[in-house]
Amino acid sequence: MSITATPTPGKSLLTPADHTLILIDHQSQMAFATKSIDGATLRTNTALVAQAAAGFGVDTIVTTVAATSFSGPVFDEVLEAFPDAAQIDRTTMNCWEDANVIAAVNAIGKPRVVLAGLWTGVCIVGPAVSAIDQGFDVYVIADACGDVSSEAHDRAMDRMVQAGAKPMTAVQYLLELQRDWGRGETYAMTTGIARKYAGSYGLGIAYARSMFDAHEGGHAQAA
């Protein structure tokens, strides 16, 4: 039996309109004990995800745990992208057990959720497996998460993947939302975010632009 290919995206690829991003417990106290990723990289990756979501208009929930009594403020990088976000504070480690978070998820009404936060083995595993059990399609941005050790983070990712979650990275999230350099309305934003937050990839964009006036997809506008 022959198979005919068509120039269409796979159904599992994310679009800006088909999911809710939940940023969970990107807070000072949670970061202090995070050892699976260094603090600077964690903040940079979180900024990339937040800026991508804000730029593409992704429905986003920002939630904290014990913000005033223990865990402290949300990363500045999240607040810069979402300065007017209503932060939902909780007592539950699993945000999927918090009625206010679930009310926000239901108000948005998207069948997919994308998760990132601290710590992977508690505050990300909890909502991931809970949402999967309830029929949601779950993605986890692994490098915008962290845990008290690499072992803790890796085993948490293993557990979520085994339960059906789809792992991805911060840069992958950004580029999956763009996905076509011919989309001129978001080209400058996407390359601008990459230049600022995407490490060596961003340096490469800046270098090519400066040295050769190179532009993906033939775009000539500045990023």
VOMIRO-224519 format. One record per residue: residue in three letters; chain; z, y, x of N, C-alpha, C in turn. Coordinates in Angstrom, 2 decimals. Last residue first. Example, Ala and Ser with C-alpha at 12.3 -4.5 7.8 and 13.67 -1.06 7.14 Angstrom:
<recs>
REC     r   c      n_c3      n_c2      n_c1     ca_c3     ca_c2     ca_c1      c_c3      c_c2      c_c1
REC   SER   A      7.08     -2.25     12.85      7.14     -1.06     13.67      7.87      0.03     12.90
REC   ALA   A      7.80     -5.69     13.19      7.80     -4.50     12.30      7.80     -3.30     13.20
</recs>
This chain:
<recs>
REC     r   c      n_c3      n_c2      n_c1     ca_c3     ca_c2     ca_c1      c_c3      c_c2      c_c1
REC   ALA   A     13.30     42.15     15.78     14.38     41.35     15.18     15.70     41.93     15.62
REC   ALA   A     10.40     44.05     14.87     11.54     43.81     15.75     12.59     43.01     15.02
REC   GLN   A      7.30     42.55     13.81      8.43     43.44     13.62      9.58     43.07     14.55
REC   ALA   A      5.26     40.76     14.04      5.32     41.80     15.05      6.54     42.70     14.90
REC   HIS   A      4.69     37.28     13.73      5.33     38.50     13.26      5.46     39.51     14.38
REC   GLY   A      3.63     34.82     14.37      2.76     35.97     14.45      3.38     37.27     13.99
REC   GLY   A      5.43     32.74     14.42      4.68     32.94     13.20      3.80     34.18     13.21
REC   GLU   A      7.52     34.39     16.70      7.26     33.18     15.95      6.43     33.53     14.71
REC   HIS   A      6.29     36.41     19.25      6.92     36.38     17.93      6.54     35.10     17.23
REC   ALA   A      6.39     38.13     22.39      6.10     36.92     21.60      6.90     36.92     20.32
REC   ASP   A      6.27     39.96     24.44      6.09     40.43     23.07      5.72     39.28     22.14
REC   PHE   A      7.02     39.04     26.87      5.67     38.69     26.43      5.32     39.24     25.06
REC   MET   A      9.59     40.08     27.39      8.66     39.84     28.49      7.21     39.67     28.02
REC   SER   A     10.94     40.42     24.92     10.92     41.48     25.92      9.80     41.30     26.92
REC   ARG   A     10.56     38.02     23.56     10.22     39.29     22.93     10.04     40.39     23.95
REC   ALA   A     11.57     36.16     25.36     10.16     36.10     24.97      9.70     37.40     24.34
REC   TYR   A     14.27     37.03     25.46     13.43     37.02     26.66     11.95     37.05     26.28
REC   ALA   A     15.17     36.65     22.82     15.19     37.99     23.41     14.27     38.08     24.62
REC   ILE   A     14.82     33.86     22.63     14.11     34.76     21.72     14.02     36.16     22.30
REC   GLY   A     16.59     33.02     24.64     15.17     32.72     24.74     14.33     33.61     23.84
REC   LEU   A     19.02     33.82     23.61     18.52     34.45     24.84     17.03     34.23     25.00
REC   GLY   A     19.14     32.02     21.46     19.03     33.45     21.21     18.54     34.22     22.43
REC   TYR   A     19.42     29.67     22.93     18.28     29.83     22.04     18.05     31.31     21.75
REC   SER   A     21.88     30.08     24.16     20.68     30.09     24.98     19.41     30.22     24.13
REC   GLY   A     23.47     31.44     21.29     23.55     31.03     22.68     22.23     31.14     23.42
REC   ALA   A     23.26     32.59     18.74     22.77     31.22     18.98     22.63     30.88     20.45
REC   TYR   A     23.99     35.22     18.09     24.99     34.17     18.00     24.54     32.78     18.47
REC   LYS   A     21.88     37.06     18.46     23.27     37.48     18.67     24.22     36.31     18.82
REC   ARG   A     19.52     35.70     17.91     19.66     36.43     19.17     21.11     36.75     19.48
REC   ALA   A     20.07     34.79     15.29     19.94     33.84     16.40     20.12     34.54     17.75
REC   ILE   A     20.04     37.19     13.88     21.26     36.38     13.91     21.22     35.42     15.09
REC   GLY   A     17.32     37.86     14.35     18.40     38.74     14.79     19.73     38.02     14.88
REC   THR   A     15.94     35.82     13.12     15.87     35.92     14.58     16.94     36.86     15.13
REC   THR   A     16.74     36.44     10.45     17.01     35.14     11.05     16.98     35.21     12.57
REC   MET   A     15.81     39.11     10.07     17.22     38.77      9.92     17.56     37.47     10.65
REC   ALA   A     13.05     38.80     10.43     13.81     39.66     11.34     15.30     39.36     11.27
REC   TYR   A     12.46     36.98      8.23     12.18     36.67      9.64     13.05     37.48     10.59
REC   THR   A     12.58     37.43      5.58     13.84     37.06      6.24     13.65     36.77      7.73
REC   GLU   A     10.02     38.17      4.88     11.13     38.95      4.33     12.46     38.61      4.98
REC   GLY   A      8.20     36.33      5.95      8.42     37.60      6.62      9.62     38.37      6.14
REC   ARG   A      7.84     33.31      6.48      8.62     34.03      5.47      9.08     35.36      6.05
REC   GLY   A      6.70     32.03      8.60      5.82     32.86      7.79      6.56     33.61      6.69
REC   TRP   A      8.52     30.35      9.65      8.44     31.67     10.28      7.48     32.59      9.53
REC   ASP   A     10.53     28.47      7.67      9.11     28.82      7.84      9.06     30.22      8.42
REC   ARG   A     13.33     28.09      7.68     12.42     26.95      7.65     10.94     27.26      7.82
REC   GLN   A     15.83     29.32      6.70     14.57     30.02      6.97     13.37     29.09      6.85
REC   LEU   A     17.67     27.26      6.37     17.51     28.25      5.31     16.22     29.04      5.48
REC   GLU   A     17.43     25.97      8.79     17.05     25.24      7.58     16.88     26.20      6.40
REC   LEU   A     18.45     27.82     10.53     17.02     27.56     10.57     16.54     26.76      9.37
REC   LEU   A     21.23     27.78      9.82     20.44     29.01      9.81     18.95     28.71      9.69
REC   TYR   A     21.83     25.04     10.28     22.03     25.65      8.97     21.17     26.91      8.83
REC   GLN   A     21.33     24.77     13.02     20.54     24.00     12.06     20.64     24.60     10.67
REC   VAL   A     23.38     26.34     14.00     22.00     26.77     14.19     21.08     26.03     13.22
REC   ALA   A     25.58     24.70     13.16     25.44     26.08     12.71     24.01     26.58     12.84
REC   THR   A     24.61     21.33     12.18     25.19     22.32     13.08     24.94     23.72     12.53
REC   MET   A     25.65     18.57     10.05     24.67     19.49     10.60     25.37     20.46     11.54
REC   PRO   A     25.98     15.54      8.13     26.42     16.45      9.18     25.29     17.36      9.63
REC   LYS   A     26.57     14.70      4.85     25.47     14.93      5.79     25.93     15.94      6.85
REC   ALA   A     28.62     12.10      3.43     28.36     13.49      3.80     27.25     13.57      4.84
REC   GLY   A     29.31      9.46      2.90     28.06      9.98      2.35     27.76     11.44      2.66
REC   ALA   A     31.32      8.17      4.16     31.50      8.40      2.73     30.26      8.99      2.07
REC   GLN   A     30.43      8.27      6.76     30.51      6.96      6.11     30.67      7.10      4.59
REC   VAL   A     30.80     11.00      7.16     29.44     10.46      7.15     29.42      9.09      6.47
REC   MET   A     33.60     11.07      7.13     32.83     11.79      6.11     31.40     11.28      6.02
REC   ARG   A     34.27      9.51      9.35     34.75      9.13      8.02     33.93      9.80      6.92
REC   ASP   A     33.08     10.92     11.46     32.67      9.55     11.15     33.05      9.18      9.72
REC   MET   A     34.58     13.29     11.35     33.15     13.33     11.06     32.63     11.94     10.71
REC   ALA   A     37.05     12.19     12.09     36.90     12.84     10.78     35.43     12.92     10.40
REC   ARG   A     36.52     11.34     14.65     36.83     10.33     13.64     36.71     10.92     12.23
REC   ASP   A     36.05     13.84     15.86     34.99     12.84     15.80     35.26     11.78     14.73
REC   HIS   A     38.55     15.16     15.60     37.34     15.72     15.01     36.27     14.65     14.82
REC   ALA   A     40.23     13.41     17.05     40.51     13.73     15.64     39.26     14.25     14.94
REC   GLU   A     39.01     13.48     19.58     39.12     12.22     18.84     39.34     12.48     17.35
REC   SER   A     39.38     16.10     20.32     38.01     15.63     20.08     38.02     14.33     19.29
REC   SER   A     42.14     17.54     18.51     41.58     16.81     19.64     40.15     16.43     19.30
REC   VAL   A     42.61     19.11     16.32     43.60     19.17     17.40     43.17     18.38     18.64
REC   ASP   A     39.35     20.46     15.40     40.60     19.73     15.15     41.46     19.74     16.41
REC   GLY   A     36.77     22.26     13.60     37.49     21.86     14.79     38.79     21.18     14.42
REC   CYS   A     33.55     23.62     12.64     34.82     22.96     12.35     35.52     22.66     13.67
REC   ALA   A     31.13     24.29     13.31     31.92     25.39     12.76     33.23     24.85     12.21
REC   ASP   A     29.95     21.95     14.01     30.38     22.83     15.09     30.92     24.17     14.61
REC   ALA   A     29.36     20.72     11.51     30.32     20.12     12.43     30.82     21.10     13.48
REC   ILE   A     29.17     21.37      8.39     28.69     22.03      9.60     29.68     21.73     10.72
REC   VAL   A     28.36     19.00      6.01     29.45     19.51      6.85     28.85     20.12      8.12
REC   TYR   A     27.52     18.53      2.58     27.07     18.75      3.96     28.26     19.35      4.73
REC   VAL   A     27.26     16.59     -0.35     28.11     17.31      0.60     27.50     17.34      1.99
REC   ASP   A     26.74     16.57     -3.70     26.04     16.31     -2.44     26.70     17.19     -1.38
REC   PHE   A     29.09     15.29     -6.08     28.45     16.38     -5.35     27.76     15.86     -4.09
REC   GLY   A     30.52     13.30     -7.40     29.08     13.35     -7.57     28.37     14.50     -6.87
REC   GLN   A     33.14     12.94     -6.87     32.82     13.57     -8.15     31.33     13.81     -8.33
REC   ASP   A     33.17     11.93     -4.32     33.64     11.06     -5.41     33.26     11.61     -6.78
REC   ILE   A     32.41     14.26     -2.96     31.49     13.12     -3.03     31.88     12.19     -4.17
REC   ALA   A     34.77     15.74     -3.22     33.54     16.21     -3.87     32.52     15.09     -4.00
REC   SER   A     36.50     14.14     -1.68     36.80     14.42     -3.10     35.54     14.85     -3.84
REC   VAL   A     35.41     14.20      0.84     35.44     12.91      0.13     35.74     13.10     -1.35
REC   ALA   A     35.61     17.05      1.30     34.35     16.31      1.43     34.39     15.02      0.62
REC   PRO   A     38.28     17.85      1.00     37.28     18.26      0.01     35.98     17.49      0.10
REC   GLY   A     39.32     16.21      3.29     39.85     16.20      1.92     38.82     16.63      0.89
REC   VAL   A     37.90     16.89      5.63     37.81     15.54      5.07     38.23     15.54      3.61
REC   ILE   A     38.88     19.53      5.93     37.47     19.29      5.65     37.26     17.89      5.08
REC   CYS   A     41.57     19.44      6.38     41.09     20.43      5.42     39.60     20.35      5.15
REC   VAL   A     41.68     17.11      8.19     42.55     17.32      7.03     41.84     18.20      6.00
REC   GLY   A     39.91     17.01     10.29     40.49     15.77      9.81     41.36     15.90      8.59
REC   THR   A     39.20     19.69     10.89     38.21     18.75     10.36     38.86     17.56      9.67
REC   TRP   A     41.46     22.21      9.75     41.00     21.27     10.74     40.10     20.25     10.09
REC   LEU   A     38.77     24.54      9.40     39.82     23.95     10.24     40.90     23.32      9.35
REC   GLY   A     35.23     24.54      8.52     36.60     25.05      8.60     37.49     24.25      9.52
REC   ALA   A     32.72     24.10      6.05     33.05     24.38      7.44     34.47     24.91      7.48
REC   LEU   A     30.39     22.58      3.79     31.76     22.84      4.22     31.82     23.18      5.70
REC   VAL   A     28.45     22.92      0.97     28.41     22.89      2.43     29.77     23.37      2.90
REC   VAL   A     27.53     21.19     -1.95     28.50     22.04     -1.26     28.34     21.83      0.24
REC   ARG   A     25.37     21.03     -4.79     25.61     20.77     -3.37     26.68     21.71     -2.85
REC   PRO   A     25.07     21.91     -7.36     25.35     20.49     -7.16     25.64     20.11     -5.71
REC   LYS   A     26.73     24.91     -8.52     25.69     24.27     -7.71     26.06     22.80     -7.43
REC   GLY   A     28.47     26.64     -9.96     27.73     25.58    -10.64     26.63     24.91     -9.85
REC   ILE   A     30.19     28.85    -10.00     28.90     28.92     -9.29     27.96     27.84     -9.80
REC   ALA   A     32.28     27.84    -11.48     31.65     29.08    -11.92     30.29     29.26    -11.25
REC   ASN   A     33.04     25.64     -9.95     32.44     25.42    -11.26     31.74     26.67    -11.79
REC   VAL   A     34.14     26.95     -7.71     33.03     26.00     -7.56     32.31     25.82     -8.88
REC   ALA   A     36.21     28.37     -8.98     35.13     29.09     -8.32     33.91     28.21     -8.12
REC   ALA   A     37.80     26.26     -9.85     37.25     27.19    -10.84     36.09     27.98    -10.25
REC   ILE   A     38.49     25.18     -7.39     37.62     24.41     -8.28     37.03     25.29     -9.37
REC   VAL   A     40.18     27.21     -6.47     38.96     26.86     -5.73     37.98     26.13     -6.64
REC   ASN   A     42.17     27.04     -8.43     41.40     28.28     -8.27     40.11     28.05     -7.50
REC   ALA   A     43.29     24.49     -8.11     42.60     24.83     -9.36     41.74     26.09     -9.22
REC   ASP   A     42.95     22.38     -5.39     43.42     23.69     -5.82     42.61     24.16     -7.03
REC   GLU   A     41.86     20.16     -4.36     42.99     19.96     -5.27     43.56     21.28     -5.77
REC   TRP   A     40.05     20.99     -2.53     39.51     20.44     -3.77     40.61     20.11     -4.79
REC   CYS   A     41.47     21.64     -0.29     41.15     22.73     -1.21     40.57     22.23     -2.52
REC   ASN   A     44.09     20.03      0.96     42.78     19.71      0.41     42.42     20.77     -0.61
REC   MET   A     46.53     21.30      1.28     45.69     21.09      2.45     44.26     20.78      2.04
REC   THR   A     47.71     23.77     -1.00     47.18     22.42     -0.77     46.38     22.37      0.52
REC   THR   A     48.25     26.37     -1.36     49.31     25.59     -0.72     48.79     24.20     -0.36
REC   ARG   A     45.89     29.07     -0.79     46.34     27.81     -1.37     47.63     27.35     -0.72
REC   ASP   A     43.83     31.89     -1.62     44.88     31.28     -0.83     45.47     30.09     -1.57
REC   ILE   A     40.70     32.98     -1.52     41.54     32.15     -2.38     42.59     31.46     -1.51
REC   GLN   A     39.53     36.19     -1.13     40.02     35.01     -0.42     40.99     34.25     -1.33
REC   ALA   A     36.75     37.62     -2.22     38.10     37.34     -2.72     38.58     36.06     -2.05
REC   ALA   A     34.85     39.65     -0.05     35.13     38.32     -0.59     36.57     38.23     -1.06
REC   ASP   A     33.95     41.92      1.12     34.50     42.05     -0.22     34.86     40.70     -0.85
REC   PRO   A     32.86     41.21      3.57     34.00     42.14      3.54     34.68     42.25      2.17
REC   PHE   A     31.47     38.92      4.95     31.87     38.97      3.54     33.07     39.91      3.38
REC   ALA   A     31.01     39.40      7.63     29.90     38.95      6.80     30.20     39.11      5.32
REC   GLU   A     33.54     40.19      8.46     32.40     41.07      8.73     31.20     40.69      7.86
REC   LEU   A     35.08     37.98      7.81     35.25     39.21      7.04     34.11     40.19      7.27
REC   VAL   A     34.26     36.18      9.75     34.02     35.88      8.34     34.10     37.15      7.51
REC   GLU   A     35.10     37.47     12.05     33.69     37.14     11.91     33.32     36.78     10.47
REC   ASP   A     37.85     37.59     11.91     37.09     38.82     11.67     35.62     38.51     11.42
REC   PHE   A     39.33     34.81     10.26     38.59     35.35     11.40     37.85     36.62     11.01
REC   VAL   A     42.12     35.54      8.13     40.81     34.94      8.35     40.14     35.58      9.56
REC   PRO   A     45.58     35.62      9.24     44.36     36.17      8.66     43.12     35.34      8.97
REC   GLY   A     48.07     32.92      8.85     47.54     34.19      9.30     46.19     34.54      8.72
REC   SER   A     49.66     30.70      8.33     48.39     30.51      9.01     47.70     31.79      9.45
REC   PHE   A     52.24     31.61      7.09     52.11     30.74      8.26     50.78     30.89      9.01
REC   SER   A     52.36     33.43      5.01     53.60     32.81      5.44     53.48     31.98      6.72
REC   THR   A     49.87     34.37      4.30     50.90     35.35      4.61     52.17     34.73      5.18
REC   ALA   A     48.31     32.02      3.94     47.83     33.13      4.77     48.94     34.08      5.19
REC   ALA   A     48.24     29.26      3.11     49.48     29.93      3.54     49.18     31.14      4.42
REC   VAL   A     44.86     28.89      3.70     46.09     28.18      3.37     47.27     28.96      3.95
REC   THR   A     41.85     30.16      2.11     42.86     30.12      3.17     44.03     29.26      2.72
REC   THR   A     38.33     30.47      1.52     39.66     30.04      1.11     40.57     29.88      2.32
REC   VAL   A     35.47     31.78      0.20     36.36     31.86      1.37     37.75     31.50      0.91
REC   ILE   A     32.37     30.72     -0.94     33.80     30.78     -1.24     34.57     30.83      0.07
REC   THR   A     29.14     31.90     -1.71     30.13     31.51     -0.69     31.54     31.72     -1.20
REC   ASP   A     25.75     31.59     -2.27     27.06     31.68     -2.94     28.12     31.10     -2.01
REC   VAL   A     23.61     33.25     -0.03     24.20     31.98     -0.45     25.54     32.24     -1.14
REC   GLY   A     21.94     35.29      0.96     22.50     35.38     -0.39     23.08     34.08     -0.92
REC   PHE   A     21.12     35.35      3.52     20.26     34.64      2.59     20.81     34.65      1.16
REC   GLY   A     23.23     36.77      4.69     21.88     37.29      4.76     20.94     36.64      3.76
REC   ALA   A     25.45     35.11      4.25     25.41     36.45      3.67     23.98     36.98      3.62
REC   ALA   A     24.67     32.85      5.74     24.93     32.74      4.30     24.85     34.10      3.62
REC   ALA   A     24.44     33.97      8.32     23.30     33.32      7.68     23.49     33.27      6.17
REC   GLN   A     27.05     34.84      8.73     25.97     35.83      8.69     24.73     35.24      8.02
REC   ALA   A     28.40     32.37      8.73     28.74     33.40      7.75     27.62     34.43      7.61
REC   VAL   A     27.18     31.04     10.91     27.13     30.47      9.57     27.38     31.55      8.52
REC   LEU   A     27.86     32.82     13.00     26.46     32.50     12.72     26.31     31.97     11.30
REC   ALA   A     30.67     32.75     12.92     29.96     34.00     12.65     28.51     33.73     12.28
REC   THR   A     31.06     30.11     13.70     31.49     30.53     12.37     30.80     31.83     11.97
REC   ASN   A     30.10     30.26     16.30     29.42     29.40     15.34     29.78     29.77     13.90
REC   THR   A     32.00     32.05     17.39     30.57     32.38     17.40     29.82     31.56     16.36
REC   ARG   A     34.39     30.63     17.07     34.21     31.92     16.40     32.74     32.30     16.33
REC   LEU   A     33.83     28.38     18.69     34.15     28.22     17.28     33.91     29.52     16.52
REC   THR   A     33.53     29.59     21.19     32.40     28.92     20.57     32.62     28.73     19.08
REC   ALA   A     36.15     30.55     21.57     35.01     31.48     21.57     33.80     30.85     20.88
REC   GLY   A     37.77     28.22     21.51     37.91     29.25     20.51     36.71     30.19     20.43
REC   ASP   A     36.14     25.03     21.96     36.85     26.20     22.46     36.77     27.34     21.45
REC   ILE   A     36.96     22.08     20.20     35.95     23.10     20.48     36.69     24.33     20.98
REC   SER   A     39.19     20.56     19.97     37.91     19.86     20.02     36.75     20.79     20.33
REC   LYS   A     41.52     21.99     19.62     41.15     21.62     20.99     39.79     20.94     21.09
REC   THR   A     43.52     24.13     17.81     42.22     23.47     17.83     41.78     23.23     19.27
REC   ALA   A     45.79     25.62     17.62     45.96     24.21     18.00     44.63     23.45     18.06
REC   PHE   A     44.79     28.13     16.85     45.63     28.01     18.05     45.70     26.57     18.54
REC   ALA   A     43.50     27.95     14.39     42.69     27.94     15.61     43.52     27.70     16.86
REC   MET   A     45.56     28.17     12.59     44.79     26.93     12.60     43.97     26.82     13.89
REC   GLN   A     46.36     30.77     13.07     47.27     29.68     13.39     46.55     28.35     13.44
REC   SER   A     43.96     32.24     12.18     44.52     32.30     13.53     45.36     31.08     13.88
REC   GLN   A     41.44     30.50     10.27     42.60     31.38     10.41     43.23     31.22     11.79
REC   HIS   A     39.54     29.26      8.28     39.21     29.84      9.59     40.25     30.93      9.87
REC   ASP   A     39.88     27.88      5.81     40.98     28.01      6.78     40.54     28.39      8.18
REC   ILE   A     36.61     27.28      5.03     37.97     26.81      4.77     38.88     27.05      5.98
REC   LEU   A     33.96     28.18      3.14     34.56     28.42      4.45     36.06     28.26      4.31
REC   ILE   A     31.49     26.69      1.42     32.95     26.90      1.36     33.47     27.00      2.79
REC   LEU   A     28.50     27.43     -0.22     29.16     27.33      1.08     30.65     27.59      0.89
REC   THR   A     26.63     25.76     -2.58     27.78     26.64     -2.38     28.34     26.38     -0.99
REC   HIS   A     23.04     25.57     -3.08     24.35     25.07     -2.66     25.39     26.19     -2.64
REC   ASP   A     20.48     26.51     -3.55     20.85     25.22     -4.14     22.24     24.73     -3.77
REC   ALA   A     19.44     28.85     -2.45     19.88     28.88     -3.85     20.47     27.58     -4.37
REC   PRO   A     18.59     28.41      0.17     19.68     29.37     -0.09     20.25     29.29     -1.50
REC   THR   A     18.31     24.83      0.59     17.70     26.14      0.34     18.84     27.12      0.04
REC   LEU   A     18.32     21.88      2.67     19.00     22.94      1.93     18.08     24.14      1.70
REC   LEU   A     16.76     18.76      2.21     16.83     20.01      2.94     17.45     21.10      2.07
REC   SER   A     16.37     16.56      0.62     17.73     16.77      1.14     17.86     18.05      1.95
REC   LYS   A     13.70     16.45     -0.04     14.63     16.87     -1.07     16.03     17.15     -0.54
REC   GLY   A     11.46     17.85      2.39     12.29     16.76      1.89     13.34     17.28      0.93
REC   PRO   A      8.70     20.04      1.49      9.95     19.71      2.18     10.66     18.52      1.57
REC   THR   A      5.17     19.26      1.75      6.33     19.68      0.96      7.62     19.26      1.67
REC   PRO   A      2.33     18.44      2.11      3.03     19.49      2.85      4.19     20.09      2.05
REC   THR   A      2.28     14.84      1.88      2.02     16.15      1.28      2.81     17.21      2.05
REC   ALA   A      0.79     11.63      2.51      1.69     12.73      2.89      1.28     14.01      2.18
REC   THR   A      0.58      8.65      0.88     -0.09      9.93      1.07      0.94     11.00      1.38
REC   ILE   A      0.38      5.30      1.82      1.27      6.41      1.49      0.54      7.70      1.80
REC   SER   A     -0.90      2.16      0.64     -0.98      3.38      1.43      0.00      4.43      0.93
REC   MET   A      0.00     -1.19      0.84      0.00      0.00      0.00      0.00      1.25      0.88
</recs>
